[in-house]
Amino acid sequence: MKIALVHDYLVQYGGAERVLETFSEIWPHAPIYTLLYNPEAVHHLFDQREVRTSYLQKMPLVKKNHRLFPPLMMNAIEQFNFNYYDVVLSDSSSFPKNIITGPDTLHISYCHTPMRYGWDDCQYYTQEFSFPELVKKMVPFLMSYIRIWDYYSTNGVDKFIANSEFVSRRIKKYYGRESTVINPPIKLSQFFIAEQDQMDDYFLVVGRMMKYKKIDLVIRAFNKLKLPLKIVGRGVEYNNLKKIAGPTIDFLGRVPDSDLPIIYAKAQAFVFPQEEDFGIVATEALASGRPIIAFRAGDIEERIVDGQNGVFFEKQTVDDLVDAVKRFQQIKFNPIDIRKTVLKFEREEFKIKIKDFVENEYLEFKKKLL
């Protein structure tokens, strides 16, 4: 079985890139097709893999400002030729599910989400990034075209895999397609429960500093509570968030993966104020036995039982979050029971599920070709 992997762009390291990393461990000889590639930005994790980029890689302006050029990315993803392969496994939240494959090639899409800025977040797309005024005015006109392209070009996907039940519902809503849910992998062996005498008094946030992550909400709430909060990550909102942070807020910046487990393990709780398709960092916190204080939206509802492994707040407001933190302080949580809730996300289990799914679907696909 000749297989190729396809990814949006390797210009940052997050949950989607962790999934691709796992795919490349299952199929180490499979080439990786991607629109753009910056080895440093993904910590050189794919240096030993064959990475094939689009023509956009030779355009410096696009490399540095890729979010400004969705029409170019839509065109570039269609230029890859996959006729040589029996199976193409795309790993996508935007463009790779829209590749063009021939009738003899099985295309399986591991979908992190239907294109968010094209569908339900299009009103916030220009607010999230510092786009020039001209671009901001053009975006609404482009979005209708992008949605039409995104809808019809997904006809080339033979099978969808969704990373959560929440995303599975979104795939059904926007594409009218069924999907199989296989949650992303977690290296559970990296995370551990701290001894009681190792615990600290801080609360924790981990993630890229972007507006939709609502880290500003957490900062304002903890300014009001005057409780210690540690924030791991960097991003476009870093300077703005620093300006509003009070004396109990500690910015740790980017932290090596090897240091994160102890930071998770020593926290009082993990604060998760945003809607996500699959919150890997929240799952890592649960693997460390730490309860989650979460906004009730997105996939996190699939994993949190209020009062058992976390508490919910209903509105993205300072007062609601403050109330949730105070309620959290009145509950005694069991770290061992919390960790048990995420054992099903073990990385090796994910590998088995994905490998079995791809191989079984390929066998069925071959039968239809005969």
Secondary structure, DSSP 8 states (H G I E B T S, - for coil): --EEEEES-BSS-SHHHHHHHHHHHHSTTS-EEES-B-GGGGTTTTTTS-EEE-GGGG-HHHHH-GGG-HHHHHHHHTT---TT-SEEEEEESSSGGG----TTSEEEEEES-S-TTTTTTGGGHHHHTT--HHHHHHHHHHHHHHHHHHHHHGGG-SEEEESSHHHHHHHHHHH----EE----B-GGG-----GGG--S-EEEES---GGG-HHHHHHHHHHHT--EEEE---TTHHHHHHH--TTEEEEES--TTTHHHHHHH-S-EEE-S--SS-HHHHHHHHTT--EEEES-GGGGGT--BTTTEEEESSSSHHHHHHHHHHHTT----HHHHHHTTGGGBHHHHHHHHHHHHHHHHHHHHHHH-
